[in-house]
């Protein structure tokens, strides 16, 4: 065995280094990894000085899952930059970073020198704020075991890990002593699951061993229990990689306490105001290692079941550009899709093998859900999937036709645990449709369109979807063949039409056969002659209600529209008016932001059932707490109790149809 300059222990076998790969967690709880040997004296010195220790190259070879290495001690330069600005600024000048290298990396990410200059200046400002937060956190939680760093191997997690360790080194300096490196034995938390990519596991293990850290693994099914154990053992704070725009971050700051119902600890979010470009500039400017999956077209890495390469990085030759070449940070998560859409990925033992066909051929839906930048999982459990619905048609806006498709779809998605965030009705206008899709697609896991697929001049939905993604319309030969040679009304019309009419019908077939370039046209083996068409996470459905329902049901059979958790629904009937229960309702609604509390007067009261209070949440414990808060605040006589109800269930309706009684992941 040999020890590298930052504590990497390598065992050679057949002249190839062997790295410990993280085991999968079983039932749950906290598992402490085997601690690597302490760093050598040379390693500790190299960590806080600018000179690197000379070690054999073979002792520093990273695994295939890593891009970059710790061979040249990149944290040394980062620590020096932080230390050079240890005064009021909190971060060193560009010269300390390496002006030429910084601006070169910024231009590479931004696409031009001018844009790169602006990015570099903006980056220095956010870096200053982040280093100050890390220093403050290190000072507040200085005792051993008080603070841990959440690390799931993703790009955001890499940033906060490296930045916090560099801040520790900048504060300690060479005076920390060769036998006591500033980050030796520091705790990192790995939120484990059964669906982690092998490459991510390998990368995490390598980084932990390379830096001489102590890793705690918390099983995905027991996040809360694991955190309770850690807090009870003395942990008071967790450094996390959340960024603004991630789910549940609207009110999150640099320092935010844990949510109600969770054990008390401080969430420290040094990069909460960073964007996608800042993350990549940090990693490239300081030559820091990251998971090699980001070099293969992945821009957001979640689980095997919901992660694909980002189609926006697809090159003409079928290969994929690296993640840092994605210009539009809003498209960071368009490679995150449903379990069925990612089936081809889950069948691969390692993502390095790739797929035999373009990812676009497998792309059925994408997700705007977070990549787990807070260490692989939201501290409040798996995030609900979200949806947007765009109803297209002047006839809806003018009141000539009543829309029923959005109502139907809201019910179907809600029963599956998918949160509908938007329902928008737009006119038959390409620009209006494009703007609507452009708003919804980056913010939702699923977007559905209804209407506007016919052959006439006012059927513009497909063109609007294509415009939203800046793509042309291309004709799908098979759709045209189906339309013009034996299926549907068009075939009969062609058979009996005059030459002029035949040309007109043929033109209609050409129009209806147009799809956005890059769209997925699925010919399901279900007896229907019509395909399901989707453009990334946008599913294009017909407007006629029977056809709309048929298209949704056909596509939904494979489970692609299932939510990550089921929504729980409880209702309470009261013999009261709204103004009688205002304070009690407000108190119940304040129990947890995760619980929605609705109040609905009965249109036609039945007996004493005059006011219906509905509780909805994905967290059963939070829901029950809110319900208990309300019932405790109300007079007993207000709660409706029927003769056939058992004690303890007064006035409570059972969960809605299709909704299970417990919040179990799907």
Secondary structure, 3 states (H helix, E strand, C coil): CEECCCCCEEEEECCEEECCCCCCCCCCCEEECCCCCCCCHHHHHHHHCCCCCCCCHHHCCCCCCEECCCCCCHHHHHHHHHHHCCCCCCCCCHHHHCHHHHHHHHHHHHCCHHHHHHHHHHHHHHHHHHHHHHHHHHHHCCCCCCEEEECCCCHHHHHHHHHHHHHHHHHHCHHHCCCCCCCCCCEEEEEECCCCCHHHHHHHHHHHHHCCCEEEEEEHHHHHHHHHHHHHCCCCEEECCCCCCCCCCCCCCCEEECCCCCCCCEEECCCCCCCHHHHHHHHHHCCCCEEHHHHHCCCCCCCHHHECCCHHHECCCCCECCHHHCCCHHHCCCCECCCCCCHHHHCCCCHHHCCCCCHHHHCCCCCCCCCCCCCCCCCCCCCCEEEEEEEECHHHHCCCCCCCHHHHHHHHHHHCCEEEEEEEEECCCHHHHHHHHHHHHCCCCEEEEECCCCCCCCCCHHHHHHHHCCCCEEECHHHHHHHHCCCCHHHHHHHHCCHHHHHHHHHHHHHHCEEECCCEEECCCCCCCCCEEEECCEEEECCCHHHHHHHHHHHHCCCCCCCCECCEEEEEEECCCHHHCHHHHHHHHCCCCCCEEEEEEEEEEECCEEEEEEEEECCHHHHHHHHHHHHHHCCHHHECCCCCCCCCCCCEECCCCCCCCCCCEC
